[in-house]
């Protein structure tokens, strides 16, 4: 196992131990269906993940004007995910649905995703 693969496994173990379950939800729109003369229903896909929900620090508020009051930082372990989270997904943490807002950071040394750092807004 390569070094960064081991780091990805370690990140998942640590976040599982000290974090909480997270559900990442992705909506895939339907395609045009000529039989009904419109768009067919889309589908929603969900995947389970492990994450840590944190508050932003005062320093981060000073340095980034895109952070709003109530926004949170969510760190998700990349190991075992079927797809990477993107800005069109939503996440469910502690029974609350959050949308993902820019920036979305991927910690990815040498091509191995280890961690995703998201800014989320309820």
Secondary structure, 3 states (H helix, E strand, C coil): CCHHHHHHHHHHHHHHHHCEEEEEEEEECCCEECCCCEECCCEEEEEEEEEEEEECCHHHHHHCCCCCCCCEEEEEECCCCCCCCCCCCEEEECCEEEEEEEEEEEECHHHCCCEEEEEEEC
